[in-house]
Amino acid sequence: MLIRIIGTAILSLCVVLFLKRIDSSLAPIAGAGCGIILTVMVLSRLEGFVSYYYTLCEERGYGEYFTVMLKGLGIALLTQTGADICHDSGESALASRIELAGKAEILVITLPLVKSLVALSESILNK
């Protein structure tokens, strides 16, 4: 599968470079599309791992933590992809705002875990 991903990336690079010579306005769009395809290919490889890890966490009662971790990973991947697309298009300021939004969203989704840790700390200190 790795060879397929690398081959797709090299083919995508050739397409983007070809489009830059013909019509430079199409190259970023093609690059973004190719990047999304490669991201989907990589994520599809992780399906078995995620399924196993989820089952393992559910058996041990850590399902909530796994869900937050998986959401955080998804947010990080989407944020990085969006920021890379903006960087490739020459919009560094927009890429920085996307990265800031991703970081803020990760903080928001971890709030329930922080509340749980604070409650656990308080219950330990009160005993």
C-alpha positions as CSV (number, residue, x, y, z in Angstrom):
1,M,0.0,0.0,0.0
2,L,2.9,2.4,0.7
3,I,4.1,2.0,-2.8
4,R,0.6,2.9,-4.1
5,I,0.6,6.0,-1.9
6,I,4.0,7.1,-3.0
7,G,3.2,6.4,-6.6
8,T,0.0,8.4,-6.3
9,A,2.0,11.3,-4.7
10,I,4.6,11.3,-7.5
11,L,1.9,11.1,-10.2
12,S,0.0,14.0,-8.4
13,L,3.2,16.0,-8.4
14,C,3.6,15.5,-12.1
15,V,0.1,16.6,-12.8
16,V,0.5,19.7,-10.6
17,L,3.8,20.7,-12.3
18,F,2.3,20.1,-15.7
19,L,-0.7,22.3,-14.8
20,K,1.6,25.1,-13.5
21,R,3.1,25.4,-17.0
22,I,-0.3,25.4,-18.7
23,D,-2.5,27.4,-16.3
24,S,-1.0,28.4,-13.0
25,S,-4.5,29.0,-11.5
26,L,-5.4,25.3,-11.8
27,A,-2.3,23.9,-10.1
28,P,-3.4,24.8,-6.5
29,I,-6.8,23.2,-7.0
30,A,-5.3,20.1,-8.4
31,G,-2.8,20.0,-5.6
32,A,-5.5,20.3,-3.0
33,G,-7.5,17.5,-4.6
34,C,-4.5,15.3,-4.8
35,G,-3.7,16.0,-1.2
36,I,-7.2,15.1,-0.1
37,I,-7.0,11.8,-2.1
38,L,-3.7,11.0,-0.4
39,T,-5.0,11.8,3.0
40,V,-8.0,9.5,2.5
41,M,-5.6,6.7,1.3
42,V,-3.5,7.0,4.4
43,L,-6.5,7.2,6.8
44,S,-8.1,4.1,5.2
45,R,-4.9,2.2,6.2
46,L,-5.5,3.1,9.9
47,E,-9.0,1.6,10.0
48,G,-7.9,-1.7,11.5
49,F,-5.7,-0.1,14.1
50,V,-8.4,2.4,15.2
51,S,-11.0,-0.4,15.4
52,Y,-8.7,-2.6,17.6
53,Y,-7.6,0.3,19.8
54,Y,-11.2,1.4,20.3
55,T,-12.2,-2.1,21.4
56,L,-9.3,-2.2,23.7
57,C,-10.2,1.1,25.3
58,E,-13.9,0.2,25.6
59,E,-13.0,-3.1,27.4
60,R,-10.9,-1.1,30.0
61,G,-13.3,1.8,30.4
62,Y,-11.3,4.4,28.6
63,G,-13.7,4.9,25.7
64,E,-14.2,8.6,26.5
65,Y,-10.5,9.2,26.4
66,F,-10.1,7.4,23.1
67,T,-13.0,9.4,21.5
68,V,-11.3,12.6,22.5
69,M,-7.9,11.4,21.2
70,L,-9.4,10.3,17.9
71,K,-11.3,13.6,17.5
72,G,-8.1,15.5,18.3
73,L,-6.2,13.5,15.7
74,G,-8.9,14.2,13.1
75,I,-8.9,17.9,13.8
76,A,-5.1,18.0,13.6
77,L,-5.1,16.2,10.2
78,L,-7.8,18.4,8.8
79,T,-6.2,21.5,10.1
80,Q,-2.8,20.5,8.7
81,T,-4.3,19.7,5.3
82,G,-6.2,23.0,5.2
83,A,-3.1,25.0,6.3
84,D,-0.9,23.2,3.7
85,I,-3.4,24.1,1.0
86,C,-3.3,27.7,2.0
87,H,0.5,27.7,2.2
88,D,0.8,26.2,-1.2
89,S,-1.5,28.9,-2.5
90,G,0.7,31.6,-1.0
91,E,-1.8,32.6,1.8
92,S,0.4,32.2,4.9
93,A,-1.8,34.5,7.1
94,L,-4.9,32.4,6.3
95,A,-3.0,29.2,7.0
96,S,-2.0,30.6,10.4
97,R,-5.7,31.3,11.2
98,I,-6.6,27.8,10.3
99,E,-3.9,26.4,12.6
100,L,-5.1,28.7,15.4
101,A,-8.7,27.5,14.9
102,G,-7.5,23.9,15.0
103,K,-5.7,24.4,18.2
104,A,-8.7,26.1,19.8
105,E,-11.0,23.3,18.7
106,I,-8.7,20.7,20.3
107,L,-8.8,22.7,23.5
108,V,-12.6,22.8,23.4
109,I,-13.0,19.0,22.9
110,T,-10.6,18.3,25.8
111,L,-12.7,20.4,28.2
112,P,-14.8,17.4,29.5
113,L,-11.5,15.5,30.3
114,V,-10.1,18.5,32.1
115,K,-13.3,18.7,34.1
116,S,-13.0,15.0,35.0
117,L,-9.4,15.4,36.1
118,V,-10.3,18.4,38.3
119,A,-13.2,16.5,39.9
120,L,-10.9,13.5,40.5
121,S,-8.2,15.8,42.0
122,E,-10.8,17.4,44.3
123,S,-12.2,14.1,45.4
124,I,-8.7,12.8,46.2
125,L,-7.7,15.9,48.1
126,N,-11.0,15.9,50.2
127,K,-10.4,12.3,51.4
